[in-house]
Amino acid sequence: MGHSQLDQLVSMANQIADNNEHQGDENVVAAFVALHLKRFWARSMKQQIIDYSKTENNQLKPMAAKAIALLAKEYA
């Protein structure tokens, strides 16, 4: 996956998190976002964003990062 595709994944994860912040407290939102990624993203996309989330200075917003951490536990 090229760099621009990774940028798109980061942008999408951040947008999904932003669009769902109204769902309630941050644990609920993170779980909802993680479920969305699990249901609708290809395994390769999920693995890319999980790997990226572990890098320093990543561009994930805090809520997206929390959701991806939950997702990572399932794919560990």
Secondary structure, 3 states (H helix, E strand, C coil): CCHHHHHHHHHHHHHHHHHCHHHCCHHHHHHHHHHHHHHHCCHHHHHHHHHHHCCCCCCCCHHHHHHHHHHHHHCC
